[in-house]
Amino acid sequence: MKKMQTRQQEIFNLLVEEYIKTAEPVGSLILVRNYKLGFSPATVRNEMAELEEKGYLSQPHTSAGRVPTDKGYRFFIDNLMKEKSLAKKEENALKMAIEKNKEQRQFAKDIAKTISYFSNNLGICGFLEMDDFSSAGFGQLLKEPEFTKFNDTFGILEDALAFFDEFDREMEKLFKMTDEETKVFIGKENEIKELDDFSFVVSRCQRKGVIGILGPKRMDYARNIALVNCVKELIDRSF
């Protein structure tokens, strides 16, 4: 496997961060202008071309810019991504929501809504022992640029919606693919084929529970990992 060189890592890291923010393919001029790189646009362009050759980037046919591939996102998460922590007010709001709703019959539903609100993605919460499963925020996915700009994404969303229509039946499968360490499944890494056009951050909690966030591959991974970790820890402390 061809390795990513140090300069390529710097360029690639900035490209991923820019793409997560803008949802637009990133060109060399944008990186040089926005991040004051000490390289010329031509140098950046050459490095991006080599990163594409190595499989970390792809170039949409309608654009001169490039976007990360599944392989690129995996490299970013495993090697470049900086950990994030939630703001204290966000953590306190999550704690209040969990304490307020933990005795309610719709606990999973309320937590899924809370996760969706804080992530702007689709939130998932379910407990096998409590026979309580829910997802919330499918409308958030419909607003993402990846799923609004192109006509061929209808089938992708339809598959995901079909999965969540049968969410209670699929909960056992979700539980088996998780453990206490928060995991990130990117695209076809997902063991659930209906979700292989998305990224999925998921972890296991007490009461045979699952906490997760489903979103576009362009999601803010560091924030969503921090969010899942925080909710999991708060739930574990509450029971």
C-alpha positions in Angstrom: 0.0 0.0 0.0 1.3 3.4 -0.9 1.8 5.6 2.1 0.8 9.2 2.6 3.8 11.5 3.0 3.9 14.3 5.7 3.1 17.1 3.3 0.3 15.1 1.8 -1.1 14.5 5.3 -1.2 18.2 6.0 -3.0 18.9 2.7 -5.3 16.0 3.1 -6.3 16.9 6.7 -7.2 20.5 5.6 -9.1 19.2 2.6 -11.2 16.9 4.8 -11.9 19.7 7.3 -12.9 22.1 4.5 -15.2 19.5 2.8 -16.9 18.7 6.1 -17.6 22.4 6.5 -18.7 23.3 3.0 -19.9 20.0 1.4 -18.3 21.3 -1.8 -15.4 19.6 -3.7 -12.1 21.3 -2.6 -9.6 22.6 -5.1 -6.0 23.6 -4.5 -6.7 27.4 -4.7 -9.2 27.1 -1.9 -6.7 25.4 0.4 -3.9 27.9 -0.4 -6.2 30.9 0.1 -8.1 29.7 3.2 -5.2 28.1 5.1 -2.2 30.1 4.0 -0.2 27.0 3.0 3.5 27.5 2.4 3.1 25.7 -1.0 2.0 27.0 -4.4 -1.4 25.9 -5.9 0.5 23.9 -8.4 2.3 21.9 -5.7 -0.9 21.3 -3.8 -2.6 20.3 -7.0 0.2 17.7 -7.7 -0.1 16.3 -4.2 -3.9 16.0 -4.5 -3.5 14.2 -7.8 -1.1 11.7 -6.1 -3.6 11.3 -3.2 -6.2 10.5 -5.7 -4.0 7.9 -7.3 -3.4 6.3 -3.8 -7.2 6.1 -3.3 -7.7 8.7 -0.6 -9.4 11.3 -2.8 -11.8 11.2 -5.7 -12.8 13.9 -8.2 -16.5 14.4 -9.1 -16.8 14.6 -12.8 -18.6 18.0 -12.5 -15.9 19.7 -10.5 -12.2 20.5 -10.5 -12.1 19.9 -6.8 -11.7 16.7 -4.9 -13.5 14.9 -2.1 -12.4 12.2 0.4 -13.1 8.5 -0.4 -14.2 6.0 2.2 -10.5 5.0 2.5 -9.6 8.6 3.0 -12.1 9.1 5.8 -10.8 6.0 7.5 -7.2 7.3 7.3 -8.4 10.7 8.6 -10.2 9.1 11.6 -7.4 6.7 12.5 -4.4 9.0 12.0 -5.3 12.7 11.7 -8.5 13.6 13.5 -8.2 15.5 16.7 -10.4 14.5 19.6 -13.2 17.0 20.6 -15.0 17.5 23.9 -18.5 18.8 24.2 -19.0 22.2 25.7 -20.0 22.0 29.4 -23.4 23.5 28.7 -24.0 20.9 26.1 -23.0 18.1 28.5 -25.3 19.6 31.2 -28.2 19.8 28.8 -27.7 16.1 27.8 -27.5 15.2 31.5 -30.7 17.0 32.3 -32.5 15.3 29.3 -31.5 11.9 30.4 -32.4 12.4 34.1 -35.7 13.9 33.1 -36.7 11.1 30.8 -35.2 8.0 32.2 -38.4 6.9 34.0 -40.6 7.6 31.0 -41.9 4.9 28.7 -40.5 6.7 25.7 -37.0 7.1 27.0 -35.3 5.8 23.8 -37.4 8.1 21.7 -36.5 11.2 23.8 -32.8 10.3 23.8 -32.8 9.7 20.0 -34.4 13.2 19.5 -31.8 14.8 21.8 -28.9 13.1 20.0 -30.4 14.2 16.6 -30.7 17.8 17.9 -27.1 18.0 19.1 -25.6 16.3 16.0 -27.9 17.6 13.2 -27.8 14.0 12.0 -30.1 11.0 12.7 -30.1 9.8 16.3 -30.5 6.2 17.4 -31.3 4.8 20.8 -32.5 1.4 21.8 -32.6 -1.0 24.8 -33.2 -4.7 24.3 -33.9 -5.3 28.1 -36.5 -2.5 28.1 -37.9 -3.4 24.7 -37.6 0.3 23.8 -36.2 1.4 20.4 -36.3 4.6 18.5 -34.7 6.8 15.9 -35.2 10.5 15.2 -34.0 13.0 12.7 -34.5 11.4 9.3 -35.5 14.8 8.1 -32.0 16.0 8.9 -30.6 13.6 6.3 -33.0 14.9 3.7 -31.5 18.4 4.2 -27.9 17.3 3.7 -26.4 18.6 0.4 -25.3 15.0 -0.5 -29.0 14.0 -0.7 -30.5 17.2 -2.1 -28.4 17.9 -5.1 -28.7 14.7 -7.0 -31.7 12.7 -8.2 -30.0 9.3 -7.9 -30.0 9.6 -4.0 -33.7 8.7 -3.7 -33.0 5.0 -3.6 -30.2 5.5 -1.0 -32.6 7.3 1.4 -35.4 4.8 0.6 -33.2 1.9 1.7 -32.3 3.7 4.9 -36.0 4.5 5.6 -36.9 0.9 5.1 -34.4 -0.2 7.6 -35.7 2.2 10.3 -39.3 1.2 9.5 -38.2 -2.2 10.9 -35.9 -0.8 13.5 -37.3 -2.9 16.4 -36.5 -6.1 14.4 -33.0 -4.9 13.5 -32.0 -3.9 17.0 -30.4 -7.3 17.8 -28.2 -6.9 14.7 -27.1 -3.5 15.8 -26.3 -4.7 19.3 -24.2 -7.5 18.0 -22.1 -5.2 15.8 -21.2 -2.9 18.8 -19.2 -3.1 22.0 -18.4 -0.7 24.8 -15.8 1.1 22.6 -17.4 3.6 20.3 -16.9 2.5 16.6 -17.2 4.3 13.3 -18.4 2.5 10.2 -17.8 4.3 7.0 -19.8 3.5 3.9 -19.5 -0.2 3.0 -17.8 -0.9 6.3 -21.4 -0.9 7.6 -22.6 -4.5 8.3 -26.1 -3.3 7.5 -26.3 -3.0 3.7 -29.1 -0.5 3.8 -26.7 2.0 5.5 -23.6 1.5 3.3 -23.9 5.0 1.8 -23.7 6.6 5.2 -21.4 6.8 8.1 -22.4 5.4 11.5 -21.0 6.2 14.9 -22.3 3.7 17.5 -21.6 2.3 20.9 -23.1 -0.1 23.5 -24.4 1.0 26.9 -26.1 -0.6 29.8 -29.5 -2.4 29.8 -28.3 -4.0 26.5 -28.5 -0.6 24.9 -27.2 1.0 21.7 -26.5 4.7 21.1 -25.7 5.9 17.6 -25.6 8.7 15.1 -26.1 8.1 11.4 -25.2 10.8 8.9 -23.4 11.5 5.6 -19.8 10.4 5.2 -19.0 14.1 5.5 -20.2 14.2 9.1 -18.2 15.9 11.9 -16.7 12.7 13.2 -14.9 14.1 16.2 -18.0 15.9 17.5 -20.3 12.9 16.9 -17.9 10.5 18.6 -17.7 12.9 21.6 -21.5 13.1 21.6 -22.0 9.3 21.6 -19.4 8.8 24.3 -21.0 11.5 26.5 -24.6 10.1 26.1 -23.4 6.5 26.7 -21.5 7.5 29.9 -24.5 9.5 31.2 -26.9 6.7 30.6 -24.5 4.2 32.3 -24.3 6.4 35.3 -28.1 6.8 35.5 -29.0 3.1 35.7 
